[in-house]
Amino acid sequence: MSLTQIMSAAGLDVYPQVALLLFIAAFVLICWRIFSPRFKATYDAAARMPLDDEHPQTPRERGR
């Protein structure tokens, strides 16, 4: 038996379809979270963080 015959008989043709469905589901969930009005305040606060002088952020020490 050659490697081509073994791989053809393995029945691996379903895995790319399952991977595509998982990718689409993850993409839709990420887009929903980004564009949902419920999380708008969180993203607005994160967008203003570099310019926020009232609540300065101190960087963490590296390696700890």
Buried (B, 14 or more C-beta within 10 A) or exposed (E): EEEEEEEEEEEEEEEEEEEEEEEEEEEEEEEEEEEEEEEEEEEEEEEEEEEEEEEEEEEEEEEE
